């Protein structure tokens, strides 16, 4: 009996340890920590560094007549006093909520997938570097689309959607090849390379030259464009490096690699040219 009690007591910590280190618990905790830190860096550090400071708000006298107060129901109607956050019950508010929920779920699933790979297999470091380098771009995409809905400002919507969707496609291909158990695909690497090249060319034509090279942009515009360009350059370099390493590892010469991907490269050039022309009209 005594041995059985000791054995049961020894098993309890093991159960707790296995539960805490399970992919679901680690994934939830890591996702929550990541999302909180990203928002804190954005609002608590970056914006407070370069945003113009105004005098502290007088919470006693502050009012908001443009809040519809539907959320408060019968507790508060008409003009409201100070609140930490106001939101109106509109179709745009629902879209903002939906966009945020989808973004959070995608982050959670991605982090859980990474944890499962770490516990059961091995991460491909080159793909992990690409995934980490694009965090700013995806966060910016969510935030700027959230802002478009909030401000009812949609003139830049098609332009932003083009970059956001192509970036999401590239990231999905990176996540697909995160696990070293999944063989690298030359064609998928070529697509990643194409999207990075497309973003570099489009960004250079659009904002990078004007804001960074000609130094006509504000500080936040320069830093934003440098971050975008840096991630695309990293994508381009890593994709080219992996293609070259893949061909050498398989004993394929560059000429044979060119012949095997010749048609794909021609299609890529055609698609990039077409998309650049299309983007100029957005």
TILOPA-298659 format. One record per atom (N, C-alpha, C): x, y, z; atom name. Coordinates in steps of 0.1 Angstrom, whole numbers, plus 5000, padded with zeros to 4 digits. Atoms other than C-alpha are relative to their C-alpha. Last residue first. Layout:
<pts>
    X    Y    Z  a
    X    Y    Z CA
...
</pts>
This chain:
<pts>
    X    Y    Z  a
 5008 5000 4987  N
 4956 5502 4416 CA
 5001 5013 5008  C
 5013 4994 5002  N
 4967 5509 4380 CA
 4992 4999 5013  C
 4999 4985 5003  N
 5004 5505 4386 CA
 4987 5006 4998  C
 4998 4992 4988  N
 4997 5472 4403 CA
 5001 5015 4997  C
 5013 5000 4993  N
 4984 5456 4371 CA
 5000 5009 5013  C
 5008 4992 5009  N
 5016 5465 4352 CA
 4986 5002 5007  C
 4995 4986 4998  N
 5036 5451 4381 CA
 4992 5010 4992  C
 5004 4995 4987  N
 5014 5420 4381 CA
 5005 5014 5003  C
 5014 4998 5000  N
 5019 5414 4344 CA
 4995 5006 5013  C
 5002 4988 5009  N
 5057 5418 4346 CA
 4985 5004 5000  C
 4995 4988 4993  N
 5058 5394 4376 CA
 4998 5013 4992  C
 5009 4996 4989  N
 5036 5369 4359 CA
 5004 5012 5007  C
 5013 4995 5006  N
 5056 5369 4327 CA
 4991 5005 5010  C
 4997 4987 5006  N
 5089 5366 4345 CA
 4988 5007 4994  C
 4998 4990 4989  N
 5075 5338 4366 CA
 5003 5014 4995  C
 5014 4996 4995  N
 5062 5320 4335 CA
 5001 5010 5011  C
 5006 4992 5010  N
 5097 5322 4320 CA
 4986 5004 5004  C
 4994 4987 5000  N
 5112 5309 4352 CA
 4994 5010 4990  C
 5005 4993 4988  N
 5088 5280 4354 CA
 5005 5014 5001  C
 5014 4997 5002  N
 5096 5270 4318 CA
 4994 5008 5012  C
 5000 4990 5010  N
 5133 5271 4325 CA
 4986 5005 4997  C
 5009 4989 4996  N
 5130 5253 4358 CA
 4999 5011 4989  C
 5012 5006 4993  N
 5144 5219 4347 CA
 4990 5011 5004  C
 5009 5007 5010  N
 5167 5235 4321 CA
 4987 4995 5007  C
 5006 4990 5009  N
 5181 5261 4346 CA
 4990 4993 4990  C
 5011 4994 4992  N
 5186 5233 4372 CA
 4993 5011 4991  C
 5011 5010 4999  N
 5205 5213 4346 CA
 4988 5006 5008  C
 5006 5001 5013  N
 5227 5244 4338 CA
 4988 4990 5000  C
 5009 4988 5002  N
 5232 5251 4375 CA
 4993 4999 4986  C
 4993 4988 5004  N
 5245 5215 4379 CA
 4990 5012 4998  C
 5005 4994 5012  N
 5225 5189 4398 CA
 5008 5013 4997  C
 4991 5003 5011  N
 5243 5166 4422 CA
 4995 5007 4987  C
 5005 5011 5009  N
 5213 5165 4445 CA
 5009 4997 4988  C
 5002 5012 4992  N
 5231 5184 4472 CA
 4995 4989 4992  C
 4987 5006 4997  N
 5244 5210 4447 CA
 4998 4987 5008  C
 4994 5005 5012  N
 5209 5216 4433 CA
 5013 4994 5002  C
 5008 5012 5004  N
 5193 5219 4467 CA
 5006 4994 4987  C
 4996 5012 4991  N
 5221 5242 4479 CA
 4993 4988 4996  C
 4986 5004 5004  N
 5216 5265 4449 CA
 5004 4988 5008  C
 5000 5006 5014  N
 5178 5266 4454 CA
 5014 4995 4996  C
 5005 5014 4998  N
 5183 5271 4492 CA
 4999 4993 4986  C
 4990 5009 4993  N
 5206 5300 4486 CA
 4995 4986 5001  C
 4990 5003 5010  N
 5182 5316 4460 CA
 5011 4991 5006  C
 5006 5009 5010  N
 5153 5313 4485 CA
 5010 4997 4989  C
 5002 5013 4994  N
 5174 5327 4514 CA
 4994 4990 4989  C
 4987 5006 4998  N
 5186 5357 4494 CA
 4998 4985 5004  C
 4994 5002 5013  N
 5151 5366 4480 CA
 5014 4993 5002  C
 5007 5010 5008  N
 5134 5362 4513 CA
 5007 4996 4987  C
 4997 5013 4993  N
 5160 5382 4531 CA
 4994 4989 4993  C
 4987 5004 5003  N
 5156 5409 4505 CA
 5005 4987 5006  C
 5000 5005 5014  N
 5119 5409 4510 CA
 5014 4996 4995  C
 5006 5013 5000  N
 5123 5412 4548 CA
 4999 4994 4986  C
 4991 5009 4994  N
 5147 5441 4544 CA
 4994 4986 5000  C
 4990 5004 5010  N
 5125 5459 4519 CA
 5010 4990 5006  C
 5006 5008 5010  N
 5095 5459 4543 CA
 5011 4995 4990  C
 5004 5013 4994  N
 5116 5470 4573 CA
 4994 4991 4989  C
 4988 5008 4998  N
 5133 5497 4553 CA
 4997 4986 5005  C
 4996 5005 5013  N
 5099 5509 4541 CA
 5013 4992 5001  C
 5009 5009 5006  N
 5086 5512 4576 CA
 5004 4994 4987  C
 4998 5012 4992  N
 5117 5529 4590 CA
 4990 4989 4995  C
 4987 5005 5004  N
 5116 5555 4562 CA
 5002 4986 5007  C
 5001 5005 5013  N
 5078 5561 4567 CA
 5013 4993 4995  C
 5007 5013 4999  N
 5082 5564 4605 CA
 4998 4994 4986  C
 4991 5010 4994  N
 5110 5590 4600 CA
 4992 4986 5000  C
 4998 4998 4985  N
 5090 5610 4575 CA
 5007 4988 5006  C
 5010 5006 4991  N
 5097 5604 4538 CA
 5002 5005 5015  C
 5012 4991 5000  N
 5115 5627 4513 CA
 4989 4995 5010  C
 5002 4994 4986  N
 5149 5611 4518 CA
 4989 5010 5001  C
 5001 4985 5002  N
 5155 5605 4480 CA
 4998 5007 5013  C
 4989 4995 5008  N
 5167 5570 4488 CA
 5000 5015 4998  C
 4987 5004 4994  N
 5143 5563 4517 CA
 5012 5006 4992  C
 4999 4998 4986  N
 5109 5579 4510 CA
 5014 4998 5006  C
 5004 4986 4996  N
 5109 5584 4472 CA
 5003 5002 5015  C
 4990 4990 5006  N
 5130 5553 4463 CA
 4996 5014 5005  C
 4987 5001 4994  N
 5111 5530 4488 CA
 5010 5011 4994  C
 4997 4991 4988  N
 5076 5542 4480 CA
 5015 5000 5004  C
 5010 4993 4993  N
 5062 5529 4447 CA
 5004 5009 5011  C
 5007 4991 5009  N
 5088 5519 4421 CA
 4990 5009 5008  C
 4990 4990 5005  N
 5111 5504 4448 CA
 4993 5010 4991  C
 4997 4991 4990  N
 5082 5487 4465 CA
 5009 5011 4996  C
 5012 4991 4998  N
 5069 5472 4433 CA
 5003 5010 5011  C
 5002 4991 5011  N
 5104 5459 4424 CA
 4988 5010 5002  C
 4989 4991 5001  N
 5111 5446 4458 CA
 4999 5010 4989  C
 5002 4990 4990  N
 5076 5431 4462 CA
 5012 5010 5000  C
 5011 4991 5004  N
 5079 5413 4429 CA
 4998 5011 5010  C
 4995 4991 5010  N
 5113 5400 4438 CA
 4989 5009 4995  C
 4990 4991 4994  N
 5100 5386 4471 CA
 5005 5010 4989  C
 5008 4990 4992  N
 5070 5371 4453 CA
 5009 5010 5007  C
 5007 4991 5009  N
 5092 5355 4427 CA
 4992 5010 5008  C
 4991 4991 5006  N
 5116 5340 4453 CA
 4993 5010 4991  C
 4995 4991 4989  N
 5088 5324 4472 CA
 5009 5011 4995  C
 5011 4992 4997  N
 5074 5310 4440 CA
 5003 5010 5011  C
 5001 4990 5011  N
 5108 5297 4431 CA
 4989 5010 5001  C
 4990 4990 4997  N
 5111 5281 4465 CA
 5001 5010 4989  C
 5005 4991 4990  N
 5078 5264 4458 CA
 5010 5010 5004  C
 5010 4992 5005  N
 5091 5251 4425 CA
 4994 5010 5011  C
 4994 4989 5008  N
 5124 5239 4439 CA
 4989 5009 4995  C
 5004 5001 5014  N
 5105 5219 4466 CA
 5006 5012 4992  C
 5001 4987 5007  N
 5122 5213 4499 CA
 4996 4998 4986  C
 4990 4996 5009  N
 5115 5179 4514 CA
 4998 5014 4994  C
 5007 4997 5012  N
 5091 5178 4544 CA
 5011 5005 4990  C
 5005 5013 5005  N
 5108 5160 4573 CA
 4993 5002 4986  C
 4989 5006 5008  N
 5128 5192 4578 CA
 4996 4986 4994  C
 4996 5013 4994  N
 5095 5208 4590 CA
 5011 4994 4991  C
 4993 4998 4987  N
 5093 5245 4581 CA
 5006 4987 5005  C
 4987 5006 5000  N
 5084 5237 4545 CA
 5009 5003 5012  C
 5001 5014 5005  N
 5047 5243 4547 CA
 5013 4993 5000  C
 5005 5009 4989  N
 5053 5273 4569 CA
 4999 4986 4996  C
 4989 5001 4991  N
 5074 5289 4541 CA
 4996 4991 5012  C
 4990 5009 5006  N
 5047 5282 4515 CA
 5012 4998 5009  C
 5006 5014 4999  N
 5021 5297 4538 CA
 5010 4990 4994  C
 4999 5005 4986  N
 5043 5328 4542 CA
 4995 4986 5002  C
 4986 5003 4998  N
 5046 5333 4504 CA
 5002 4994 5014  C
 4997 5012 5008  N
 5008 5331 4501 CA
 5014 4996 5002  C
 5006 5011 4993  N
 5003 5356 4529 CA
 5003 4987 4993  C
 4991 5003 4989  N
 5028 5380 4513 CA
 4994 4988 5008  C
 4988 5007 5006  N
 5009 5377 4480 CA
 5010 4997 5012  C
 5004 5013 5005  N
 4976 5384 4499 CA
 5012 4993 4994  C
 5004 5009 4989  N
 4989 5413 4519 CA
 4998 4986 4995  C
 4988 5004 4992  N
 5007 5430 4490 CA
 4997 4990 5011  C
 4990 5007 5009  N
 4977 5429 4467 CA
 5012 4996 5008  C
 5005 5014 5001  N
 4953 5438 4496 CA
 5010 4992 4991  C
 4996 5008 4988  N
 4973 5469 4503 CA
 4997 4986 4999  C
 4986 5000 5000  N
 4969 5483 4467 CA
 5005 4991 5012  C
 4996 5010 5010  N
 4932 5473 4466 CA
 5016 4999 5000  C
 5004 5014 4997  N
 4926 5491 4500 CA
 5005 4990 4989  C
 4988 5009 5001  N
 4946 5523 4493 CA
 4997 4985 5002  C
 4993 4997 5013  N
 4915 5544 4484 CA
 5012 4991 4999  C
 4998 5012 5008  N
 4895 5527 4513 CA
 5007 5003 4986  C
 4991 4995 5010  N
 4893 5552 4542 CA
 5004 4988 4991  C
 5008 5000 5012  N
 4863 5545 4564 CA
 5008 5006 4988  C
 5001 4986 5005  N
 4885 5555 4593 CA
 4991 5001 4988  C
 5003 4991 4989  N
 4880 5523 4614 CA
 4998 5014 4994  C
 5014 5001 4996  N
 4878 5501 4583 CA
 4996 5010 5010  C
 5008 4996 5011  N
 4910 5515 4569 CA
 4985 4999 5003  C
 5001 4985 5001  N
 4926 5513 4603 CA
 4991 5005 4989  C
 5009 4996 4989  N
 4919 5476 4606 CA
 4998 5015 5000  C
 5014 5003 5004  N
 4934 5472 4572 CA
 4990 5003 5011  C
 5004 4990 5010  N
 4965 5491 4583 CA
 4986 4997 4995  C
 5003 4988 4994  N
 4968 5470 4615 CA
 4995 5011 4990  C
 5012 5001 4992  N
 4965 5436 4599 CA
 4996 5014 5005  C
 5012 5002 5009  N
 4989 5445 4571 CA
 4987 4999 5008  C
 5003 4988 5006  N
 5014 5460 4596 CA
 4987 4998 4991  C
 5006 4991 4990  N
 5013 5429 4617 CA
 4996 5013 4994  C
 5014 5005 4997  N
 5019 5408 4586 CA
 4993 5008 5011  C
 5009 4998 5011  N
 5048 5429 4575 CA
 4986 4995 5002  C
 5004 4986 5001  N
 5064 5431 4609 CA
 4990 5002 4989  C
 5010 4997 4989  N
 5063 5393 4614 CA
 4996 5015 4999  C
 5012 4995 5006  N
 5080 5387 4580 CA
 4989 5004 5010  C
 4997 4987 5006  N
 5116 5383 4592 CA
 4987 5006 4995  C
 4998 4990 4990  N
 5105 5356 4617 CA
 5002 5014 4993  C
 5012 4998 4993  N
 5090 5334 4590 CA
 5002 5011 5010  C
 5009 4993 5009  N
 5120 5338 4567 CA
 4987 5003 5008  C
 4995 4986 5002  N
 5144 5329 4595 CA
 4990 5008 4991  C
 5003 4993 4987  N
 5123 5299 4604 CA
 5004 5014 4999  C
 5014 4996 5001  N
 5124 5288 4567 CA
 4996 5007 5013  C
 5002 4990 5010  N
 5162 5288 4568 CA
 4986 5005 4999  C
 4996 4986 4995  N
 5163 5271 4602 CA
 4998 5011 4989  C
 4991 4996 5010  N
 5143 5240 4591 CA
 5004 5015 5002  C
 5003 4988 5008  N
 5128 5229 4623 CA
 5011 5003 4990  C
 4990 4990 5000  N
 5133 5194 4635 CA
 4997 5011 4991  C
 4991 5001 5011  N
 5109 5166 4644 CA
 5011 5011 5001  C
 5001 5013 5007  N
 5084 5157 4672 CA
 5010 4999 4988  C
 5001 5011 4991  N
 5088 5184 4699 CA
 5001 4986 4992  C
 4989 5000 4991  N
 5101 5212 4677 CA
 5000 4988 5009  C
 4988 5004 5008  N
 5077 5204 4649 CA
 5012 4999 5009  C
 5001 5015 5003  N
 5048 5204 4674 CA
 5012 4996 4992  C
 4998 5007 4988  N
 5059 5238 4687 CA
 5000 4985 4998  C
 4985 4999 4998  N
 5061 5253 4652 CA
 5004 4992 5013  C
 4994 5008 5010  N
 5025 5241 4645 CA
 5016 4999 5002  C
 5002 5014 4995  N
 5013 5256 4678 CA
 5006 4990 4990  C
 4991 5002 4988  N
 5029 5289 4668 CA
 4998 4986 5005  C
 4987 5001 5005  N
 5012 5288 4633 CA
 5010 4997 5012  C
 4998 5012 5007  N
 4978 5279 4647 CA
 5015 4998 4995  C
 5001 5012 4991  N
 4979 5306 4673 CA
 5003 4987 4993  C
 4988 4999 4992  N
 4990 5333 4648 CA
 5001 4988 5009  C
 4989 5004 5008  N
 4963 5322 4624 CA
 5013 5000 5007  C
 5001 5014 5003  N
 4937 5323 4651 CA
 5011 4995 4991  C
 4996 5007 4987  N
 4948 5358 4662 CA
 5000 4985 4998  C
 4986 4998 4998  N
 4946 5371 4626 CA
 5005 4993 5012  C
 4994 5008 5010  N
 4911 5356 4620 CA
 5016 5001 5002  C
 5002 5014 4996  N
 4898 5371 4653 CA
 5008 4991 4990  C
 4991 5003 4988  N
 4913 5405 4644 CA
 4999 4986 5004  C
 4986 4999 5004  N
 4898 5406 4609 CA
 5009 4996 5011  C
 4997 5013 5007  N
 4864 5394 4623 CA
 5015 5000 4995  C
 5000 5011 4990  N
 4864 5422 4649 CA
 5004 4987 4993  C
 4988 4999 4992  N
 4873 5448 4623 CA
 5002 4989 5010  C
 4989 5004 5009  N
 4846 5435 4600 CA
 5014 5001 5007  C
 5000 5014 5001  N
 4821 5437 4628 CA
 5011 4995 4991  C
 4995 5006 4987  N
 4831 5472 4636 CA
 5000 4985 5000  C
 4986 4999 5000  N
 4827 5481 4599 CA
 5006 4995 5013  C
 4994 5010 5009  N
 4792 5468 4598 CA
 5015 5000 5000  C
 5001 4997 5014  N
 4784 5492 4627 CA
 5005 4987 4992  C
 5006 5012 5006  N
 4779 5489 4665 CA
 4997 5003 4985  C
 5014 4999 5004  N
 4802 5517 4676 CA
 4995 4987 4994  C
 5002 5006 5013  N
 4834 5513 4696 CA
 4985 5000 4997  C
 5013 4998 5006  N
 4849 5534 4723 CA
 4999 4991 4988  C
 5002 5004 5014  N
 4879 5523 4744 CA
 4986 5003 4996  C
 4987 5004 5006  N
 4894 5536 4776 CA
 4999 4996 4986  C
 4998 5015 5000  N
 4862 5554 4784 CA
 5013 4997 4994  C
 4988 5006 5004  N
 4856 5590 4794 CA
 4999 4985 5001  C
 4988 4995 4994  N
 4820 5603 4796 CA
 5012 4992 4995  C
 4993 5008 4990  N
 4793 5595 4772 CA
 5012 5007 5006  C
 4986 4997 4999  N
 4768 5616 4753 CA
 5006 4993 5012  C
 4996 4986 5003  N
 4735 5599 4746 CA
 5015 5002 5001  C
 5005 4996 5013  N
 4727 5566 4764 CA
 5004 5015 4998  C
 4995 4987 5004  N
 4742 5547 4792 CA
 4996 5003 4986  C
 4991 4994 4989  N
 4731 5517 4812 CA
 5005 5014 4997  C
 5007 4991 4992  N
 4702 5509 4789 CA
 5008 5007 5011  C
 5014 5003 4998  N
 4724 5492 4763 CA
 4993 5011 5008  C
 5004 4998 4986  N
 4761 5499 4769 CA
 4985 4997 5003  C
 4994 5011 4993  N
 4771 5484 4735 CA
 4996 5001 5015  C
 5008 5013 5001  N
 4746 5506 4718 CA
 5006 4989 5009  C
 5003 5006 4987  N
 4764 5537 4732 CA
 4991 4988 4999  C
 5014 5003 5001  N
 4764 5554 4697 CA
 4994 4993 5013  C
 5001 5014 4997  N
 4797 5571 4704 CA
 4985 4997 5000  C
 5002 5007 5012  N
 4799 5605 4686 CA
 4999 4985 5002  C
 5014 5000 5005  N
 4792 5626 4717 CA
 4998 4991 4987  C
 5000 5006 5013  N
 4824 5615 4735 CA
 4986 5000 4994  C
 5012 5006 5004  N
 4831 5634 4767 CA
 5001 4996 4985  C
 5000 5005 5013  N
 4862 5644 4787 CA
 4987 4993 4996  C
 5007 4992 5010  N
 4856 5665 4817 CA
 4999 4995 4986  C
 5012 4995 4994  N
 4865 5641 4845 CA
 4992 5008 4990  C
 5011 5010 5001  N
 4890 5622 4824 CA
 4987 5004 5006  C
 5008 4998 4988  N
 4912 5653 4818 CA
 4988 4990 5000  C
 5014 4998 5001  N
 4935 5639 4791 CA
 4993 5002 5014  C
 5008 5011 4995  N
 4972 5644 4797 CA
 4985 5003 4999  C
 5002 5000 4985  N
 4988 5671 4775 CA
 4991 4988 5004  C
 5009 4990 4996  N
 4997 5660 4740 CA
 4998 5000 5015  C
 5006 5002 4987  N
 5028 5641 4728 CA
 4990 5012 5003  C
 5000 4988 4993  N
 5037 5639 4691 CA
 4992 4999 5013  C
 5013 4993 5001  N
 5042 5603 4681 CA
 5001 5013 5008  C
 5000 4990 5011  N
 5079 5592 4677 CA
 4986 5008 4998  C
 4987 4995 5003  N
 5087 5573 4709 CA
 4999 5011 4989  C
 4996 4990 4990  N
 5053 5567 4723 CA
 5013 5007 4997  C
 5008 4988 5002  N
 5043 5551 4690 CA
 5003 5010 5010  C
 4997 4993 5012  N
 5073 5527 4692 CA
 4992 5013 4998  C
 4987 4996 5003  N
 5072 5517 4728 CA
 5002 5009 4988  C
 4993 4995 4988  N
 5038 5512 4744 CA
 5014 5005 4998  C
 5007 4989 4994  N
 5017 5510 4712 CA
 5008 5006 5012  C
 5006 4991 5009  N
 5038 5489 4689 CA
 4995 5013 5007  C
 4989 4993 5008  N
 5061 5472 4713 CA
 4994 5011 4991  C
 4993 4991 4991  N
 5031 5465 4736 CA
 5011 5007 4993  C
 5008 4988 4998  N
 5011 5451 4707 CA
 5007 5010 5010  C
 5000 4992 5012  N
 5039 5428 4697 CA
 4992 5012 5002  C
 4988 4993 5002  N
 5044 5417 4733 CA
 5001 5008 4987  C
 4999 4989 4990  N
 5008 5409 4739 CA
 5013 5008 4998  C
 5010 4990 5004  N
 5004 5389 4707 CA
 5001 5012 5010  C
 4996 4994 5013  N
 5036 5369 4714 CA
 4991 5012 4996  C
 4988 4992 4997  N
 5027 5362 4750 CA
 5004 5007 4988  C
 5004 4989 4992  N
 4992 5350 4741 CA
 5012 5009 5003  C
 5008 4991 5008  N
 5005 5328 4713 CA
 4996 5013 5007  C
 4990 4993 5009  N
 5033 5313 4735 CA
 4992 5010 4991  C
 4992 4991 4992  N
 5008 5305 4763 CA
 5009 5008 4991  C
 5009 4990 4995  N
 4982 5289 4739 CA
 5009 5011 5007  C
 5004 4991 5011  N
 5009 5270 4720 CA
 4991 5011 5004  C
 4989 4992 5004  N
 5026 5257 4752 CA
 4996 5010 4988  C
 4998 4990 4990  N
 4992 5246 4765 CA
 5012 5009 4996  C
 5012 4991 4999  N
 4981 5229 4732 CA
 5003 5011 5011  C
 5001 4989 5011  N
 5016 5215 4724 CA
 4989 5009 5002  C
 5007 5005 5012  N
 5019 5197 4758 CA
 4999 5011 4990  C
 4991 5001 5012  N
 5047 5209 4781 CA
 4992 4995 4988  C
 4995 4986 5002  N
 5023 5220 4809 CA
 5008 5000 4987  C
 5012 4991 5004  N
 5003 5187 4806 CA
 5005 5014 4997  C
 5004 5003 5014  N
 5035 5166 4806 CA
 4989 5008 4995  C
 4989 4996 5009  N
 5048 5184 4837 CA
 4996 4997 4985  C
 5000 4986 5001  N
 5015 5181 4855 CA
 5010 5005 4990  C
 5012 4996 5007  N
 5013 5144 4848 CA
 4999 5015 4998  C
 4997 5004 5014  N
 5049 5139 4859 CA
 4988 5004 4991  C
 4992 4990 5006  N
 5042 5158 4891 CA
 5003 4997 4985  C
 5007 4988 5001  N
 5013 5134 4898 CA
 5008 5012 4994  C
 5006 4999 5013  N
 5032 5102 4890 CA
 4993 5014 4998  C
 4989 4997 5010  N
 5055 5105 4920 CA
 4994 5002 4986  C
 4995 4986 4997  N
 5025 5108 4944 CA
 5011 5003 4990  C
 5010 4991 5005  N
 5009 5076 4928 CA
 5004 5015 5002  C
 4999 5000 5015  N
 5042 5057 4932 CA
 4989 5010 4994  C
 4988 4993 5005  N
 5045 5068 4968 CA
 5000 5000 4985  C
 5002 4986 4997  N
 5009 5057 4975 CA
 5012 5008 4995  C
 5010 4995 5009  N
 5014 5023 4958 CA
 4997 5015 5002  C
 4994 4999 5013  N
 5046 5017 4977 CA
 4991 5006 4990  C
 4991 4988 4999  N
 5028 5024 5010 CA
 5007 5003 4987  C
 5008 4988 5000  N
 5000 5000 5000 CA
 5009 5013 5000  C
</pts>
